[in-house]
Amino acid sequence: MSGLWILIAIVAIFLLSMFRVLREYERGVIFRLGRILGAKGPGLIVLIPIVDKMVRVSLRTIVLDVPPQDVITKDNVSVKVNAVVYFRVMDTVKAIIEVENFHYATSQIAQTTLRSVLGGVEMDDLLSAREQINHKLQEIIDRETDPWGIKVSLVELKDVDLPEGMRRAMAKQAEAERERRAKVINAEGEFQASEKLTQAAMIMSKNPIALQLRYLQTLNVIAAENNSTTVFPFPLDMFKPFLDSYYGTKKE
């Protein structure tokens, strides 16, 4: 009787091993006696035990973190750079039969491409032209992994670790650039002010009354201050009418 139960258990296990359930984002690559049958799924998959073998493949986007790489830029600056790669399997059969481990292979391609591309750019471009570098990395890695049925959708540089000496030099450069801009702005302001003063002087030279009004306005501003004593020059032109009248009367 016990032998019957053992037989029933073996048959049950045998039958259960025939069925596989694949999720919506999964596909199963089926091999029968070593020969590829194709990809199936999602849903219920029926396999012949011992004869068939299935390899699950996820179709979701995979986020690959590229470890920090030591890179020497085109202008001989040593930096450490890491990146992140977004890719997904487009052809499940190629991803299984064309490469032993597509995840590991994509990681290695990403690392070597990162060192190769960044080694051909200068330090300033690495910091300021990341979008172009990311696009170039994506194109190269996608082209290399295309025979494996892999589609690389995005590559992003994450961190650029600069040497301490380079950081200090860049800080000094940034400070010098800010000082230069401040001096240029100050010089432009002085130039514009001198132009306006020149125009005002030309207008006042043509209208003496305007000059006298400006002088009186300045006196009003000075008088508004809380000064105990104010000394200012008084133009003789304002006394000219009185002097002419005085000397004219004297001659008569």
C-alpha angles and dihedrals in degrees: 000000000000090000089057092054091050090051091050091050091051092050091048092051089046092053094045091052089060094069130070129175118212123197123231093264094046133084129189122221106210124210121188113197088336096309120115115246098177139254124310137184176004107197131022117355123192117211133184106238117242090003100063128052125188130203116200118223125187118221095197121111111272120215109214118194109209109212119236113286126204106233132180109208126219091266091052099258115146112222138162115228133179130186145184126234126201115201141148139197112259099171112036095189094054091044090059105036102032098054133024097228114005093190094054092040092052090050092053093047090050092052096048093044091050092054093044097049097042091047088064098053131074125245095253091052091049090058100037106031102048094134092059092045092049091051092049092049091049093051094049097045092045091051092049095048097042093093087059093056091253124140117201108203102175142010121189130183108227112185133006110200109203126196115259093246091053091050092054091047092050091048090053090047092051091048091050090049091052091050091049092052091048091052092047092050091047091049092049090051092051090048093051091046092051090051092052092046090050091052091047091050091051091051093048092047089060093047114043090182090061089054091052091048090052089050092052090048090054090051089052091054092048092048090054090062119092095245120144095211128020122190118191135159117255116214115239090215089077089060094046096095090051093047092049091050092048097049091043092055091046093055091052 
